């Protein structure tokens, strides 16, 4: 594969592109942009990731020991692990298929010339020496050498960190991972595949991953702590049970395994992966592509959403509603008086539209209103730039084809005119109605001079007409903004349009603070002062791309988790820097490439669904973690006391499999996938431990109390002692489940009741008694065990009341709109 550097000497490449034979030759040689851009792991990687885990290895060894010593009832925990692994594999493969299908829909497709014909191709189909066309908003897929350039400006900030766009001319190089902000052109591919500059970065960035998940990081922290708890306790328990049961090695092994298995929170990682995977599938059904999986939980933590008006609150399509002439005498760039009629202005607008190869929504509305007139010719043109906020052309009038070309500009009135110009008042009146206003003006110099010295533009501009454009509001925008307001998420409208126009649109949608829009050109440059303004205002107009980035950083400096939505190339830098970037499916290639979430249906109303999925994942995994960690705590404490007192471990593996399945395993699957609208809160690990530690301690205390009372009641009948301890532990664990399942709904009450009924059936049915080796002897022992469990449950309830009050007070002091988790 070619990795050589190309120079300007190689510009003789046929701009028609490669022939079919040349393409076939390069494909056969492997000179193809063959990087597999995948949105998920392969099936093999999914299977390995779910099967070859540390937890499965530990449980597998214990399973083999039980299979050797028997009976099969004590090996049930192995079946649970196998079932969990299969569920994890199946769910992640479902998520993979959803992601892969959506990734194809949202994939950027470069325009490639072959045999003189331009056609869209997948990026993976580009071969070495292909001629690739470029336009505003295009992401550059491979490295190359510029062949054609018309005012071509490329933003390389994602690669170099330099914010200013780079002007590209024939002979210059372009790098994969950069994107076009203005102009057009074409380049020849000089490095493809893994040789391209940003290829490896792009491949890694598109993987299905949980690496940056705060939730996953918290669970890993828990697992590390648990591992260090298990190792010394497990070793001591092994020695203890072999010594205590020296006359029955098999029994000692069974009791030892029974103590070790429940210490491992085997389902916690599984259910986290399953919850995320199910979230991907659910969002996929809503045409929402999650390019980075943690974005589901990240958006649930967001407390500020920065919205780009066009394409987000309003539809991309626009309509011209009026052409307001400002003066009958138009001075041309050539200094000659011409007919200032409306017909002349319309002809110029039609010519400007025809000259724009990649029209934005405003220019498309102009093109729709005024087709290109005959006879008008463009000598030079300058495409629209978000930084300049105007476009222009040097145009020759057919009435005077030999005369000098007039320079015409089309852009923001408050940028093209001096502050005191009376035409601005007219433009503001339209803006206050929520209309977009563009100024058509003549300019008393050349386009090159206007670009070279922007500060001089207002002084040399003569206004001709105002182009008034109506923006179509999204029907779902008011409900979506209302949802964020109800959830305590602040919405900031950040737009490049006139502040009055943006404020009018925001008022129509009912956004709080819309009555006081801010012109971004008056914003302070100091980050602290900028953050103060952002905290107190909601609507900002005339915002430059660099300012959008600075605003995101200022909000983040105040501890906010920021989501940024957008669809234009001017949003790319802010999308990249935001905690969560959200792009519309119809947005530019560059915007979709850097966003973590792409709304393929272009519906802003999908965002609440993403927030809801994130809250479901975070809230439900916290519930599940409470249960699993409670089991780990009481298992470790039981083992420690058994080792110290040198008594047989009170359970066999089958008993703890039964208790774990009914109080944790089965209900955890239902709880992990259930709806949950609770807002995301910080300190995941701390909150879980505040429940699990006291719950585990109380469960262990109640179980040990019952066990030692049973030893005095039954005087060496280990089966009866085990049965009484099992009853107590189940009842306390069921009480913990009842707390975790709150707030109650009909199905949660039914879930807890079903688990209790299942245990009762095991105790009542002879086959269940025999299979699980449970037999409640007499009445004294069972009632004593139940009384101890009741005392433990009441203590757990009291503990939870105090813990809940502490957590509520903490939330009141530090609102959990998604602040960074303490883990």
N, C-alpha and C positions, 0 to 999 in steps of 0.2 A: 504494500500500500504506500502510495507516495506521501512522503513527509517533508519534501524539500520546500525551500522558501522561494517564492516567485517574485519577480521584479517587474518594473514597468516595461522591460524589454519584451515581455511576453504578451503584450496587448494585441497582438495580431490574431488572436483567437476569433474564429468565425462567430459573430454575434447571433447568427441563426441558431446556434447550439449544435449539439452532437447529432449525428445521423443514427438511425436505428441500428445499423451495423456496429457503429462505434460504441453505442450503449451496450449491446450484446457482448462485445469484446471485453469491456470493463467489468461487466457482471460476471463473465466467465473467469476473469482474473482475480475476482474478489475485491475489486476497487470500488466498493459500494459503501454507502453510509449505513452500515449494517448493525449499528448499536440497537439492541432490543430495548426500546423505550417501553418499559412495563410499569403498570400501575400496581402490580402485586407480585408476591413470590410465586415461584413455579409450584406445581403440584408436589414434586419431589421435596422441595424445601419446606412446604407446609407439613407434609407427613413427618419429615425428620424433626422439624421444630416441635411438633406435638408429641412425638414418640420418644425421642432421645433427649429427655430432660433429667435433671438431677433428682427431682422428686420421683419420677418413674423408676429411676435406677434404685433408689432407696427402697421404695415399695416393692419393686421386683425381687430384690434379694430376700426381703421378709416373706414375700409370697412363696418363693421357692422353699424356704425353710418350713413353712406351714404345710406345703404340699408333701414334703418329705415325712413330717411327723403326723400329719392329719389331725382331726378329720376335715372333710371338705367344707363343713360349715364355717370353720375358722379361716378359710381362704376366700370368703366372700368379698373382702376388701379388694382383692385382685380384680374381681369382676367389675367392681365400681370404677377402678382406675382405667380398665380397658374401655368401659362405656364412656367415661369422661373424655378419653383420648379420641375415640371415634366421633363423639359429638363435636369436639374442637376441630378435628380435621374437616368434617362435613360442613360446619358453619363457615370456616375460613375459605373453603373451596367455593361455597356459594358467594361469599363476599368477593373473591377473586374474579369469578365470572361476571359479577355485576360491575366491578371496577374496570375490567378489561373491555367490556361492551361500551361503557360510558366513555372510556379513554379514547376509543376509536371515534366516537361521535364528536368529542371535543378536541381532537387532534388538529394541530396546526398543519396546513397543507401548503407548502411553498409553491410558487408559480415558476415552472421550469420550461425553458425553450428547447425544443428538439425539432430538427428539420424545419426551423422557422416558425413553428407553431407553439404558442404558450399554453400550457395546461397545468392544472393543479395536480401535484403528486404528494404522496406521503413522504415525510422527511427521510424515511429509511430507503426510499427508492432513488435518491440522488446518487449519481456516480461521479467519479473524478472527472473534472473538466466540464461538467454540466454548467450551462448558463442559467443563473437563477435571477429572476426579477425581484426588485425591491420596491416597496411603497410604504407610506407612513403607517406605523403600527406593526410592521412585519418583524418577526423575530428571525434573526439570522441563524440558520440551522447548521451550517458548516463554515469552515474557514475559506476565504477566497480573495481574489484580486478584482478590484473594481474595473469594469469595462466601460460602463456608462454612468454618468452622474448628472442629475439635474437638481441643483440645490440640495444635494443629499446630505442629511445630517444624521449621524449615528450616535446613540447613547451607549457608551461602554462602561457605565458606572457599576453595573453588576459584576464586571470583571476587574476593573482597575480602581474603582472607588472615586474616580473623577466625575463630578456631577455635570460639568458642561458638555453639551453635545460636540462631537467632532465632525467637522466638514470633510467629506470624502470626495476625492477627485479620481479620475481614471489613473490607474497605477497604484493607488493606495490599497492597503489590505483591510479586510474586515474579518472579525473573529466571531465564531459561534458563541452564542450566549448574549450578544449585544442585540440592539433593536433600533429600528429606524424611527426617528421622531419627526422628520420632515423631508420633503422631496421624494425623488424616485431615482431608480437606476437599475443596474444589473451587474452581477459579478460572476466570475468563473470559479468553480469549486477547486481549490488547490489542496485541501486536506479534508478527508472524509473519514467516517467511522471513528475508531478510537484514537486516531491521530489528530482529530480536531481539538481545538484549544479547550473547549468547555464540555467535551463529550462525556468524560467520566463524571464530572459534576452533575450534568443533566441526568445521567443514568441513576446515580445515587439519590438525587433529589426526588425522583419519581417512584421510588420504591414504596411498597406497602409496609409501613414501619410504625413501631410504637416507641422509638428511641427517645423522642423529646416529650413524651407524655408525663405530665406531673403526677397523674394518677398511677401510671406504671412505675415511675420512680419511687413513689411512696410505698407501693407494694414490694418493690425490690428491697427497700430499706427494712420493711417488716420481715421479709424472708431472711435477710442477713442476720437480724437480731435473733429470729427463731432458730436459725442454724446453730448459732453459738449457744443457745439455750439447750438445744437437743443433744449436741455432741457429748458434753460431760454427763448430762442426766442419763442419756441412753446407755453410755458405757457402764455407769454405776448400776443401772437397772439390770443390764445383762448379767453382770456378776452376781447381783443380789438374788435374782430369780433362779439362777443355776444353783446357788448355794442353798437357798431356802427349799428348793424342790430337788435336793440331791438324790432322793430316792426315786424320782420320776423326771428324767431329763426332758422327755417330750412335753410334759406339763410345764416345766420351767421355760422351755422355748416358747410354748404357746402364750404363757403369761407375759414373757418378755416382749414378744411381738405385739401383744395387746397393748402394752404400755407405750411402745414406740410409734405404732401406726397413727394414733390420733394426734400425736405431736406435730405431724406434717400437715400443713394446710394445703392438701393436695388439689383442692378444687378452686383455690383462689385465683391463681394465674389463668386457669382454664376459663373460669367464668368472666374474667376481665376481657380475654380475647374474644370470647363468644359474644359478650355484650357489644364490643366494638364492631365485630363482624356483622351482627344483626343490624346495628345502626347503619352500616354501609349499605346493606341490602334495602332497608327501609327508605333511606334517602335516595338511593338509586331509583326507586320506583317514582320518586318525585323529580326525576331528572336533575339530581344534584350530584356532581362528581366531587368526591373527597380525595384530593390529590395527596394529602398528607393526613394520615389517620388521626393523629392527635388534635387536628382541627375541630373534630366533633366535640371534644371536651373543651378545647380552647375557646370556642365561641360561647360555650355555656359560662365561662368565667369572665367574659367581656363585660365591662361596665360603661364603655363609650363606643358608639358606632359612628364613624365618620362617613358621611354619604356624599357621593358625587351626584349632583342634581340630574344632569343629563344621562339618560339611560338607566337611572336608578329610581328616582322619584318621578321622572317624566319618561315617556317613551322616546326611543331614538328618533323616530320619524317626526318631522315638523312640517308646518304649512305656512307659506307666506300669506299674510292677511292684508298688508298694505305697503305701498311704496309712497312715502311722504317726501315730496320735493321740497328742498330748502331754499333754492335760489334759481332764478331764470337765467342768470348770466354765469356760465361756467367757464372758469379760466383753465385751460388745458395745461398740461405739463410743458407743452411747447410754447406757451405764452400767447396762444391764439384764441380769440373768442369763438365759441361754437354755439350751436343751437342747444339751449339747456332744456329742451323738452323732455317730457317723461319717456318718449320713445327712445331718445338717445341713452338715457339711464338704463332702460330695459335692455337695449342692445349691448351695452357695456357689461351688464350683469350676466347676460347670456353668454358673452364671450369669455368672461372670467370663469363661468361654470364649465364651459367646454374645455378650458385650458387646465382644469384641475383633474388629474388622473385618479386621485384617491379622495373624493369629496367627503367632508364630514357631514353630519346631519343637516347643519345650517346651509351649507353649500348645495346639498342635494335638494333641499326645499327650493332654493333659487333655480337650480337646473330644471326642476319640475315646473316652476312657474314661467320661466323664460328660456325657450330653446335657443341654441346658438344661431345668431343671425348670419346671413350670407355677406361675404365681402370684408368683414372685420378680421384683421389678422393680429396675432400676438408675436411681438418681436422678442420679448423676454418675460418670464413670469417668476413669481416667488410664492411657493405654497404656504398655507397657513401654518403658523408655529404657535404652540401654547405659550412660549416665552414672549414672542413679539405681540401676539394677539391680533395679527392682521395678515392678509395675503394681498397679492397685487400682481399687476402685469403692465407691460408697456404695449399699448394697442394702437394700431393704425386705423384711422377712420376711412371707410371706402369712399367718402366724399372728397378726400384729399389723400389718395394713396401714396403720393410722392412726398408729402409733408412729414414733419417730425412726428414720431410716435408720442402719444400722451401717456403719462404714467398715472395709473388708477390704483387706488388702495381700497380694500374692503375689510373692515374690522371693527373693533370696539370703539364707540364714539369717544369715550373718556380717555382712550389711549392716543387716538389720532388727532384730537383737538386740544387746544389750550384750556385750562381750567375755567376760564371766565367766558368761554364762547357761548352765545345764546342757544346754539343748537343742542347743547347738552341738556338744557331745561326741557326741551321737547322730547329728547330721548328718555329722560327720567320719568316724564309723565307716562310714557308707554311702559317703562320698566316697572313702575308702581302697580301696573295692572297684571304683572307677571309675564309680560311679553319680552321676547328677546329682540334686541335692536342692534342692527349693524349699520355702520356708516359707509356710504359710497362717496369717495372723495377723489379729487385730482391732487397730484403731488408735483411740486415745482422743481423736481430733480429726478435723477434716475433711481431705479430700484436698488442698484448696487450702493448708491449713496445713502439710501434710506436704511439699508441693512447695516452699513458701516457706522452710521451715526444715528441711532434710534432717538436720542434726546432732541435732535433737530426736526424730527418728523412733524410734531404739532405746529411748528412755526411755518412750515411750507405746505400745509394741507389746506385745500379749499373744499368745504363740504358741498355735496351735490344733493344727496337724498338719504333718507333713513329707510332701511329695509326692515319692516316689522314682521316678526315671525312668531307664530303661536306654537307653544309647546303642549303636547298632549300629556296630561297627567295620567299616571298609572292608576287605574281604578282601585288596585289593592293597596296603594301606598298609605292612605289614611289609617286603615286597620293595622297595618304593620307598624307604623309609627306609634299608634296607640298601644300596641302590644309591648313595645320596648319601654314606653313610659310607665306602663303598669308594672313592668318587671324591674324598674329602677335602673334601666339602661339609658344613659343620656345620648341623644342623637345630635350630631353636629353636621350641618350641611356645609360642605366646603366645595366651592365651585369657581370656575374661571369666569363665569358670567358676571354681569353688572350686579352689585350688591342689592340694589332696590328690586331688580327683577327676581333674584333668588329669594329675597325676603317675601315678596308677594306670593310666589309659589309655595313657600313654606307656610305662610299664613293660611293659604287655601287648604293646605293639608292638616292644619291644626297643630303645627309644631310649636311648643312653648318657646318663647324668646324670639320668635320670627319677626316681631314688630321692631326689633332693634338690630338690623343687619349691619355688618362691619365690612368696610372696604379694606381688603387685605393690604393695600398699598400704604395704609396708615398704621399698620401693626408694628410694634417694636421689634427690634432684632435681638434684643437680649432674651435668652431662653426663659428666665424667670418671669420677666414682665410679660412675655408672650403667653406663658402658662396661666398667668393671672387673667388675661383677657379671655382665653379659651374656657376657663372655669366659669365665667360669668356671661358668656354669649353663646348663641347656638347657630347663627347663620353668618357665613363669610363669603364675600364675592371678590372677584378679581384676584383669585389666589393663583400664584404661579406654581409650577410643578415642584420647584425647590421648597417653596413655602409649605406645600402640603406635607412634604417630608419633615420639615422643621416643626410643624404643628403636631404631627404624630409623636415626635420625640419629646416635645414639651408636655404633652398629656401623659406620656409614659413616665416622665420625670416626677410627676405628682402621684405615682403609684397606680395609675389607671391601666387596665388591660384594654387595648384599643383594637377594634376591628375597622378595616377600611374597605369600602366598596368602590368599584369603578369599572369602567369599560374602555377608557381611552388610553392612549399611549402616555398622556400626561399624568396618569395615575400610577404608573409602574413603580416609581421610586417609593412612593408612600405605601403602596401595597406590600412591597418587599420589606419595609421597615416595621409595618404594623404587626401586632401580635398575631392577627389573623387577617389574611387578605382574601377578599371575596370578589370574583370577577363574573361578569355576565358572559354567557356563552357566545353572544354576538360581539363581544369585545375584541380588541386587537389580539393578535397572536402573542405579543409580548405580555399583555395583561394576563391572559389565561396561563401563560407559562410560569409567572411568579406567584400566582394566587394559590392558596391552599384549598380553596373551595371555588368551584365553577358552577354557576347556576345555568345549566344548559337550556332551560326553558325561559331564560331571561326574566324570570319573575322574582322581584324583590320579596314577594309574599312567601317565598320558600324559606327565607331566613329564620322565621320563628320555628319551623320544623327542625332546622339544624340545631337551634338553641335547645329545643325540646329533647332531641336525641342526646345532646351533650349532657343535659341535666339528668336524663334517664340513666345514662352510663355512670356519671359521677355519683349520684345519689344512691343508686341501686348497688353499685360495687361497694360503697361504704357500708350499706346494710349487710351485704354478704361478708365483707371483711370482719365486721363485728362478730358474726357467728363463728367464722373459722378461727379467729384469734382467741375467742373465748374458749373454744375447744383446746387450742394449743396450750393456753395458760393452765386450765384445770388438769390437762394431761401431764404437764411438766410437774406441777405441784403434787399430783397423786404419786408420780414416780419418785419424787424426792422423799416424801413421807414414807413410802413403802421401803425405800432403801434404808432410811434411818431406823425405822422400826423393825426391819427384817421380818416382814410378814409377806405372805403370797400376794401378788398383785390381784386386786379384787375383781378383775374382769378377764374374760377370754376375748379374742379378736372378734368373734361373732357378736358379742354384746355391744361392743363399741361401734361395730359396723351398723347394727340396728339403730342405736341411739344417734349416731352421726348421720345416717341416711334420713331418719325421720325428723330430726331437729335442725339439720344443716343442709345435707346434700340435696334432697328433693325440694324442700322449700326454697333453697338458694336459687335454683334454676328459675322458678317462678318469679321470685323477687328481683332477680337480676335483669329480667326481660320485661318487667311490668312498666306501665306509664309512671312517670315521676316528674312533677313540675317544680320540685324544690330547687331554689337557687343554689348555685355552686358556692361553696364556702372554702376558705383557706384552711391549712393545717390538717390535711387528710389523716396523716399518721397520728397526730396528737388526739384528734377526736375519736379515732378507732380505739386507741389505747385507753382513753378515758372510760370507754364502755367495757372493753374486753378485759382489762386488768381486774376491776372490782367484780365483774360478772364471773370471770374465771376463778378468782379467789373464793368467792362465795359458793360457786358450784363445787369446787374441790373441798371446801370446808364442810358443806352439807353431806357430800358423798363419803368423806372419811369418817365424819361423825356417825353416819348411818352404818358404815362398814364395821367400825369398832363396836358399836352397840350390837350389831348382828353377831359378831364373834362371841359376845357375852351371852346373847340369847340362844344361839344355835350350837355353841360349844364344839366348834370344829367341823360342822357340816358346811364345807366350802361352797357347795352348790347353792344352799339356802342363803349363805352370807352374800354370795355374788348376786343372787336374785334381788335381795333387799337393797343392796348398793345400786344395782342397775335401775330399780324403780325410782330411787331418790334422784340419781343423776338425770334420768330422763325427765322427771317432773321439773327440776330446776332448769334444765336446758330448754324444755318446752316453754317455760316462763320467759326465758331470755328471747326465744323466738317470738313470743307474743309481744314483747316490748319492741323488738326490731321491726316487726310487721306494721307498727303504727305509722300514720293514722289508719284506722280500720276502714275497710270497704267490705262489701259482702263476700268477695272472693278471698280476701285475706283472712277474714273470720273463718270461712269454710276451709281454707288451707290449714290453719292451726288446728281446727277441730278434726279434720281428716287425719292429721298426723297423730293426734291423741287417740282417735278411734283405732287406727292401725296398730298402735302399741297395745291397746286394750284387747284387740283381737288376738294378737300373739300370746298374751297372757291367758286368754280364755279358751283358746282352741288347743286341744291336746297335741296336735301335730306341731303347732307353733312352739308350745312349751318344750317338746322334745328336740325340735330342730335347733332352737336357740339355747337349749339347756337352761331354761328359766322355770323356776317353780317357787311360788310364794307359799311358804309353809306356815300354817296356823294363821292367827289374826294379829298377834302381838307384833311380830316383825313387820308385816306389811303396813299396819297402821302407824307404827313407829317411824318407818321409812317415809311414809307420806307426811307425817307431822314435821319431820326434820326438813323435808323438801318445802313444805309450806313456810316454815320459818326462813329458809334460805331464799325463797321467792319473795317474801315480804321485805327482807333485807335488800334484795336486788332492786326491788321497786323503789325503796327509799333512796338507795344509792343513785338510781337513775334520775330521780327527781332533782337531787342536788346537782348531779352532773349536767342535766338539761338546763337548769337555771344558770350554771356557770357558762355554758356554751351560748345561751341566749344573751347573757350580759356581754360576753366577748364579742358576739356578732353586732351588738348595739354600739360597742366602742369602735369596732373596726368593721364596717359594712363589707360583707363578703361578695362584692360584685365581681369577684374573679381576681382578687389580689393574689399575688404569687403565693403558692403554697409553701408552708414552712419546711416541708420535707426536702 
